[in-house]
Each structure stands twice: as C-alpha cells, then as structure tokens.
Amino acid sequence: MIFHAYDIRGIYGEDLNPEIAHRIGWFLPRLLDARAVLVGRDARLSSPEMFEALSRGITEAGADVHDLGLATTPMVYWFTGRGGYDASVMITASHNPAEYNGMKVSGRGARPIGRDAGLAKLRRWVESDQRCVPATRRGNVLRVDRRHEYVQFLRGHRPPLEGLKLVIDTANGMGGLIVRDLVGDGAEYLFEALDGRFPNHEPNPLAHENLSVLKRRVVETGSDLGIAFDGDADRVMFIDET
C-alpha cells in the first residue's frame, strides 16, 4: 500500500512503478483543479523515470508541468505558495533507503494533501478501472530554474554564523544542493555530493547509526555544532560536543 496518511511512498519497481505514477499524474489536475503543476524531485536513481511518467500523465490530462528539477522539499513548498500554484508534487521518499521513492503532494498555498484532504480520493481513482484517455489539448513541460531566488530568500533569514565551527552532513541528499550557498565555505561538509544510492549511510538522521561519522567529527574538530539533514532536506538534527 503506497498511499499513506500524508504522502505516497513505496519500494520502486515493486509497490510503485511508472504506470502508477502516470495514473497519479493523470488524475491530479482533476483532484486539485489545476492547470499547471509544479514538480520537483530528489536525486534517487528512480526519480527521473518517475518524473517522466508523472509528467506524461499530467500533460495528457491537459495541464502543464513546471519542472523545478532537482530540489529540496521545502523549495517545492515555497515556490508552490510564492508562484500561486494550485498543485505541486515533490518526487521523493524522504528519509527512506535508496530503493524507495514516492511523492509529497501540495495544493494551493502549499497546503499538504493528505488522506483527508484528497489523497484517499486520489487512491480510489488510481486503483479504479477508469482509463486515462489523453485530453484533446495536451499540456507542456516547462523548465523552471529558480534555485538562486530561493537561496536569496533563505539568506535573508540566516543569523550571523561568524565564529561558529560547524560540521554539516547532508547524507548525499538534497541538502547538498543549497547548504554551501547558504552557509558558505567555512563549514566542514560530509557526504555533500548528490547521490541517490546513499553510499555512505541512509538519509535518516533519526537513526543514531547514521550520525556516527558526524558525532566523531564534531568531537575531533572541537566544533560548536553538527547538523544532519534527511534525504529531501525537510528534516534536520543537531549534535553538540556531548
């Protein structure tokens, strides 16, 4: 079962596949009365295929896809609200291992679309026998590159960091897309390169075994703070010298 209380998630190739992603895309504009859907994705190896299938469904339903490309989940939420989108999707399995993938769906104003807000209805439609017949007027896929705008927004809210010694572990996840632009070159970065295989450790900072390298480096370097992000950078943990 891939439809959960607040998102869609499962093992890619078993629970979730391109056909299901296509059907989700086809029904989504109807569910949220959307003419354009903002879509971002993480760096998991299955995310490009998921994006293609989801986008094909959305455009066959007659809506446009605004492709944000690689993004953090908060980026998608922020641009959903700022851009006045009626719908958005972040393709991610968040903190789950590499074999998983999924979607976080938002409505107008970046309102989360969970089970009671429409996800249960979407599940019924996706699991029904209804055929996904392409609309007469198909939508288009339009590339949107606005990462710099988001980083500038974050910089406007960043407190002074001068004098702080930081170690930051992005777990090869999406935090590596923006954190250096935000914090600067003065911090020590662990596993910064985007890699959807998560070769160093799973992108779940709630599991203590995934913090072992960060904890060691905080102590070894006498750092003031260790910072650990999850896979889509909507969750963060902080480590001190103890």
N, C-alpha and C positions, 0 to 999 in steps of 0.2 A: 504494500500500500504506500503510494508516494505522496498522497495528499494528506498533509498533517495540519495541525491547528493553525499554523501561521505561515507555512511555506509548502513547497513541493520539493521532495528530496528522495533519492534512492540510488542504488548502485547502477551506474550507467552500463547499458548493454544487457541488464537483467530486469530491473524494476522500471527503468526509464530508458527510452530509445528515441530515435528521430521521428518515428511515426507518432508517438505520443506527444513529442514536442511540437510537431506540425499541427496536431489537433488542438493543443492548448493555444497555439498562435491563432488558429482559425476562429476559435470561439471567443478569444479575449476581447477584440474590439466590440463585439455584441454585449458582452458582460459589462463592460465599463463605458459603453457608448463613446468610444474613442476613434478619432480619425487619424491620430498619429500615436505611436507607442515608442517611448524611449527605451532602448535596450543597451545594457552594459554587460560585461562578462569578466570572469576571472581567468586565470592562466591555466586552468586544468586542461589536460590534453583533449578531453571530450568537448570543451566549451565551443570551439569553432564549429563543430558539427551540430551541436545543439543550437547555436545561433542561426546557422543556415536553415535548419528545419523550422525553428520557431518563426523566423522572418518570412519564410515561404508561406507559412500559414497565415500570418498577419497580412501580408500583401495580397494573398489570394482572397482574403475576406474584404479587401477594398481599402484597408488602412495603410498608412505609410509607417515605415520603420526609421527612426532616427538612431543611428548606430553610434553609440558613445565609445565603442571599442573597449579596450582593457580599462577597468575602472574598479574602484572600491565600492562597496555597497553604500556608504554614506554619500559618495559622489552622485550615485544614481538618485538617491532620495533628494539631495539638494537641487539637482537640475530638474527633477520632476516638479518640485514646487516652484523654483525660480522660472522655469520655462512654461509654466501653466499647462503641463501635460495632463491629459485625462487618464493616462495609463503608463506604467513603466514596468520593466522586468529586469532584474539582476540575475544573470545566469551564474549560479554559484552553489556549492554545497557547504559554504561557510567553513566551519572548523573540522568537518568530516575528512576521513582519509581520501587519498587520491582517486580511488575507484568510484567515489560518489560524485554526483552532480545534482543540480536542482535549480529552482527558480524562487526568487522573492518578488512578489507582485505588489505593486502600489497603484492606488487610484489618484484622483485629483487631490492636490495639496499634499502629496506623498503619504496619503492615508494607507496604512497597511491593509492589504486584502487577505484576511484570514478566513477561517471556516465560516464564521457567522456573517462576514462582510461580502461573501461571494464565492469563496473557494469551494464550498460544498456544492453550490450550483454548477460551477465550472467542472467539478469532478463528475457530476451526473451527466453533463453534456459530453464530456470527453469519453466517458465509458458507454455512452449510448450507441445506437446503430446509425445515427444520423451521419450522412455522407458530407464531406467537406467539399462542396461544389464551388469552384472559383467564381468570384464576382465578375460582372461584365467589365467593370473598371478596377483593374488591379492597382494596388499601391506601389510605391517606390521605396527603395532603401537609400537613405541619405546619410552620408558620413558626417558626424558632428565631432569636432576636436576642440574641447573647451577645458582641458585639464588645467591650463595656466590660470584661467579665470577662477577655478575652484581653489587652487593653491593660494592665489592672492587673497581670496576671502578668508582662508584659514590663517594666513599671516596677519591679517588684521585683528585676529583674536588671540594670537600667540603671546604668552607672557614672556618677559625677558629670560633668556636661558644662559646669559653670560655668567661664567664662574661655576656652572654645573657640569659635572663629569657624568656622561650618560653612556650606557650600553643599550642598543636597540636591536631586538630580534624580530624580524618580520617573517620568519619561518618560510622563506621563499614564496610568500603570499603577496597579496595586493598592496599591503602597506609599503612594500619596496618601490611601488610606483611613484609615491609622493613624499615619503617621510624625509628623505635627504633634502628635497626642495624646501621643506618646511623647517627642519631643524638645523640644517647646514652640515658642513664637513667636520665639525668639531667632535661629533659623537663617534663612538665605535659601533659599526653596523655588523650584525651577524645574519648570515643567510639572506642577504638583501636581494640577490638576483631572482627574478620571477622564474619559477619552475613548478609547474603543475604536478610534478611527480612527488614533490615534497621530500627530497632525498635525504635531508638532514634530520628532520623529525616531523611528526604530524602537526598540522597547524592549529592545535587546540591548546591554548595557554592555561586552560583549567586543569589539565593533566600535569601533575608535578614532574613526571619523567620528561616532558617536553621543555622544561625550564632548566634542565641540569646545566647546559652549557652557559646559559645566561647567568645563572646563580654563580657559577665558578668565575666567570669573567668580572662580575661586579666585585667579588671579593679580591680577586687577583689584581685588579687595576685600581682598587680603592675608590670605585665610582660612587656617586651620590645616589644613583637610581638606575635600575634596569627596567626596560619597557618591552613587553611582549605582545605582539598583535596576533590575531587569528587569521585564517585564510583570506577572508574578504575585508578585513580591517574595520569591522564594526564592533570589535571587542578588544579590550586591552587590559593587561595585567601589569602591576608594578611590583618591583623587587627592591628591597633595601639591603643594607650590608648584613643583616641578620637572616 
